[in-house]
Amino acid sequence: MSYECLCGELISVEFPKEIHFEKDDEVFQTILEGEIFRLECSHCGAVYKIEEQALFISKASNFSLQFYPEEMRAQVVTGAVTFPQGVNRVVVGYHELVEKLLLWRDGLDDRVIEYLKYDFYRTAPRKAALFFSGCTETKLEFWIHGLEENKVGKTGLGRSNYNEILGKLDVIKNSAKFTDYLSPPRVCIRDSLWQSDSMG
């Protein structure tokens, strides 16, 4: 595949369709650091971060994520894309990919995290997005995108909130309001906003 740099140079590269990783290995760190689809122009030195459809696999954990680029979000949300059989999770855009991997690393249930985001998305502007960024023994931390132009904020939530919802998850995930957004492989409360946009 070829990409054209702003300087006019054509850059030919083949990104892998399957990427194998394990916790704390070099590939895993490369994904978290946003370098997995890095593209550099040999002529002018410009660096690009490309998003290409790929399957991310941890064989040791029997865990897999199907990754779609941000430009395919509407297709994924509206059901125009058929997901591969057997994948654990489907993610759209790099922020979602990193978030799911951090949750997997930290042993947290992403369905609980998505439910905890619900109040944020009910009141936040449509362009805003909330992504898990890490945790301590007492706190969950999140990045906030889109509230201010070219700025990223940070917020937190008590670990006790997570534990409380985890205990109620069986009821919550089967409720009519949340079942569509908390059912694997696509677990994403933000999809509800895109559904509203596509319907209206």
C-alpha positions in Angstrom: 0.0 0.0 0.0 1.2 3.5 -0.8 0.7 6.8 1.0 1.6 10.2 -0.3 3.5 12.5 2.0 2.8 16.2 2.0 6.2 16.7 0.3 4.9 14.6 -2.6 7.0 11.5 -1.8 5.2 8.1 -2.2 5.7 5.8 0.8 5.2 2.1 0.2 4.5 0.0 3.3 2.6 -3.2 4.2 1.2 -3.1 7.7 0.5 -6.6 9.2 -3.1 -7.8 9.3 -2.5 -9.8 12.5 -0.5 -8.4 15.4 0.4 -10.8 18.2 1.1 -9.3 21.6 1.4 -10.3 25.3 1.3 -8.2 28.5 4.4 -6.1 29.0 6.2 -7.3 25.9 7.8 -5.0 23.3 4.8 -5.2 20.9 2.3 -4.4 23.6 4.3 -1.3 24.6 4.6 -0.2 20.9 0.8 -0.4 20.7 0.3 1.7 23.8 2.7 4.3 22.6 1.0 4.7 19.3 3.9 3.5 17.2 2.4 0.3 15.8 1.2 2.0 12.5 4.0 4.6 12.4 5.0 5.9 9.0 8.0 8.0 8.3 8.9 9.7 5.0 12.5 8.9 4.0 12.6 12.1 1.9 11.5 14.8 4.4 11.4 13.0 7.7 7.7 13.6 8.3 6.0 11.1 10.6 2.4 9.9 10.3 0.3 7.7 12.5 -1.9 5.6 10.2 -4.9 3.5 11.2 -5.3 0.3 9.2 -7.8 -2.5 9.9 -6.0 -5.3 11.9 -6.6 -8.2 14.3 -4.7 -7.9 17.6 -4.2 -11.3 19.3 -2.9 -12.5 22.7 -2.5 -16.3 22.4 -1.6 -16.8 26.0 -4.8 -15.1 27.2 -7.0 -16.3 24.3 -7.9 -12.6 23.8 -8.4 -10.9 20.5 -9.5 -7.5 19.3 -10.6 -6.5 15.8 -9.5 -3.0 15.1 -11.2 -0.7 12.6 -9.9 2.8 11.7 -11.8 5.9 12.9 -13.1 6.6 9.4 -15.2 3.3 9.6 -17.0 4.3 12.9 -20.3 5.0 11.2 -20.2 1.7 9.3 -19.4 -0.3 12.5 -22.1 1.4 14.6 -24.8 1.0 12.0 -24.1 -2.6 11.4 -22.7 -2.2 7.9 -19.6 -4.2 8.9 -19.7 -8.0 9.7 -17.3 -8.7 12.6 -15.0 -11.7 12.3 -16.2 -14.8 14.2 -14.8 -15.5 17.6 -13.2 -12.1 18.4 -13.5 -11.0 22.0 -13.8 -7.2 21.3 -14.3 -4.9 18.4 -12.7 -1.4 18.6 -12.9 1.7 16.4 -10.0 4.2 16.4 -6.7 4.1 18.3 -8.0 5.6 21.6 -10.5 2.7 21.9 -7.8 0.1 21.1 -5.4 1.5 23.8 -8.2 1.7 26.3 -9.3 -1.9 25.8 -5.7 -3.1 26.1 -5.2 -1.2 29.3 -8.4 -2.6 30.8 -7.3 -6.1 29.8 -3.9 -5.5 31.3 -5.4 -4.2 34.6 -7.9 -7.1 34.8 -11.0 -4.7 34.7 -14.3 -5.5 33.1 -14.9 -3.1 30.2 -18.7 -3.5 30.5 -18.5 -1.9 34.0 -16.3 0.9 32.7 -18.7 1.6 29.8 -21.6 1.7 32.1 -19.8 4.1 34.4 -19.3 6.4 31.4 -23.0 6.7 30.8 -23.6 9.9 32.9 -20.7 11.6 31.2 -22.1 10.9 27.7 -25.6 12.0 28.8 -24.4 15.5 29.5 -21.2 16.0 27.5 -21.0 17.5 24.0 -21.3 15.0 21.2 -17.7 15.5 20.1 -16.5 14.7 23.6 -15.0 11.2 24.5 -13.9 9.5 27.7 -11.2 6.9 27.7 -9.8 4.8 30.6 -6.1 5.6 31.2 -5.1 3.5 34.2 -5.9 2.8 37.9 -4.6 2.7 41.4 -6.0 0.6 44.3 -8.5 3.3 45.1 -9.1 5.2 41.8 -9.9 4.8 38.1 -8.4 7.5 35.8 -9.7 8.7 32.5 -8.6 11.0 29.7 -11.3 13.5 28.4 -11.1 14.5 24.7 -13.1 17.1 22.9 -14.3 19.4 25.7 -11.8 22.1 24.6 -10.1 22.3 21.3 -6.6 20.8 21.2 -6.7 20.0 24.9 -7.0 16.8 26.8 -8.4 16.7 30.3 -8.1 14.2 33.1 -10.7 12.9 35.6 -11.1 10.1 38.1 -13.6 7.9 39.8 -13.4 5.9 43.0 -12.6 2.2 42.7 -15.6 1.6 45.0 -17.9 2.8 42.2 -16.4 0.1 39.9 -16.9 -2.6 42.6 -20.5 -1.6 43.2 -21.4 -1.8 39.5 -19.5 -5.0 39.0 -21.8 -6.6 41.6 -24.9 -5.4 39.7 -23.5 -6.2 36.2 -25.7 -9.2 35.5 -28.8 -7.2 35.9 -27.5 -4.1 34.1 -26.2 -5.8 31.0 -29.5 -7.5 30.4 -31.6 -4.4 30.7 -33.2 -3.1 27.5 -31.4 0.3 27.9 -27.9 -1.1 27.9 -27.9 -4.6 26.4 -27.0 -3.3 22.9 -24.0 -1.4 24.1 -22.6 -3.9 26.7 -22.9 -7.1 24.6 -19.6 -8.4 23.2 -17.8 -8.1 20.9 -18.7 -4.4 20.5 -18.8 -3.0 24.0 -19.1 0.8 23.7 -21.7 3.1 25.3 -20.5 5.9 23.0 -22.2 4.0 20.1 -25.6 5.2 21.4 -24.7 8.8 20.4 -23.8 7.6 16.9 -27.0 5.6 16.6 -28.9 8.8 17.5 -27.1 10.8 14.9 -27.6 8.1 12.2 -31.3 7.9 13.0 -31.9 11.6 13.0 
